[in-house]
Amino acid sequence: MEKVTPFLMFQQNRAEKAMEFYTSLIEESDIHSITRYGSEGPGEEGTVMQAVFSIKGQEIRCMDSSIPHDFDFTPSFSLFITCETESEIDHLYERLGENGEALMALGNYGFSQKFGWIVDQFGVSWQLNLDSK
């Protein structure tokens, strides 16, 4: 086995917008490659057949689903970010939460001095934790 990589399947042609949003918001993040569906399908021409991006060195793969599904992302799978400063966690919580849903407001929950859990506008769940150094 070479490695384990998270893979996100987006609906409604949202993969590229999500990657652009995440990599513009979080430092040391980049889109590495995008392969698009052509006119022969099976997905809508120009949408993401498969892409690779990274957030703080963690490689993530994604795609736009070529068919509609009755399911989407679930909060039981989330991306966990440890923030170094309060301003960083506040900023990420605010920006990732735009047009999303708060599952746990930023606060002290005993296991962390400052923690928040949100679902972003693309349906991806994020747990944000302030480093307790």
Secondary structure, DSSP 8 states (H G I E B T S, - for coil): ------EEEESSS-HHHHHHHHHHHSSSEEEEEEEE-BTTBSS-TTSEEEEEEEETTEEEEEEE-SS--S----TTSEEEEEESSHHHHHHHHHHHHTTSEEEEEEE--SS-SSEEEEE-TTS-EEEEEE---
